[in-house]
Amino acid sequence: MNGDKGKWRGPGCIGCGSGCGGFLFVLVLGGILSIFPVAFGLGISAGVPFMESNITAAGAIGAKDHVADALPGYTRGRLGGNQNLINNSTTLTVGPAEGAALFIVGRQEGAPAIDLYIALR
């Protein structure tokens, strides 16, 4: 041990994990963005060598009606879809705010070989 036997450091993140953080993030930032009906999207994609597939990670947060539009164009229709080798999609809705995240491995029509996507819509 390192001599800190008697010190109590509190529970830390035990029991909360990223679930609480995601909820608070959508509640605060998504709530602010939903006041002005916009959404912020961020994504990165890279092509898989010698294949017609891409690896994409993307997310968006903001007003419910605008979150899907803030994701990259080549991920449209894939939120919650099953048309790829791997599609890990998640959404969280808190009142008028929503957060969505995607991790996709597979063929994505229109996806460039390398892409950094940033949008405010």
KARA-V20294 format. One record per residue. N is the residue number from 1. SS is DSSP state (2 for helix, 1 for strand, 0 for the rest). BURIAL is + if it has 9 or more other C-alpha atoms within 8 Angstrom, else -. Layout:
N/SS/BURIAL + N/SS/BURIAL
This chain:
1/0/- + 2/0/- + 3/0/- + 4/0/- + 5/0/- + 6/0/- + 7/0/- + 8/0/- + 9/0/- + 10/0/- + 11/0/- + 12/0/- + 13/0/- + 14/0/- + 15/0/- + 16/0/- + 17/2/- + 18/2/- + 19/2/- + 20/2/- + 21/2/+ + 22/2/- + 23/2/+ + 24/2/- + 25/2/+ + 26/2/+ + 27/2/+ + 28/2/- + 29/2/+ + 30/2/+ + 31/2/+ + 32/2/+ + 33/2/+ + 34/2/+ + 35/2/- + 36/0/- + 37/0/+ + 38/0/+ + 39/1/+ + 40/1/+ + 41/1/+ + 42/1/+ + 43/1/+ + 44/1/+ + 45/1/+ + 46/1/+ + 47/1/+ + 48/0/+ + 49/0/- + 50/0/- + 51/0/- + 52/0/- + 53/0/+ + 54/1/+ + 55/1/+ + 56/1/+ + 57/1/+ + 58/1/+ + 59/1/+ + 60/1/+ + 61/1/+ + 62/1/+ + 63/1/+ + 64/2/+ + 65/2/- + 66/2/+ + 67/0/+ + 68/2/+ + 69/2/+ + 70/2/+ + 71/0/+ + 72/0/+ + 73/2/- + 74/2/- + 75/2/+ + 76/0/+ + 77/0/- + 78/0/+ + 79/0/+ + 80/0/- + 81/0/+ + 82/0/- + 83/0/- + 84/0/+ + 85/0/- + 86/1/+ + 87/1/+ + 88/1/- + 89/1/+ + 90/1/+ + 91/1/- + 92/1/+ + 93/1/+ + 94/1/+ + 95/0/- + 96/0/+ + 97/1/+ + 98/1/+ + 99/1/+ + 100/1/+ + 101/1/+ + 102/1/+ + 103/1/+ + 104/1/+ + 105/1/+ + 106/1/+ + 107/0/- + 108/0/+ + 109/0/- + 110/0/- + 111/0/+ + 112/0/- + 113/0/- + 114/1/- + 115/1/+ + 116/1/- + 117/1/+ + 118/1/- + 119/1/+ + 120/1/- + 121/0/-
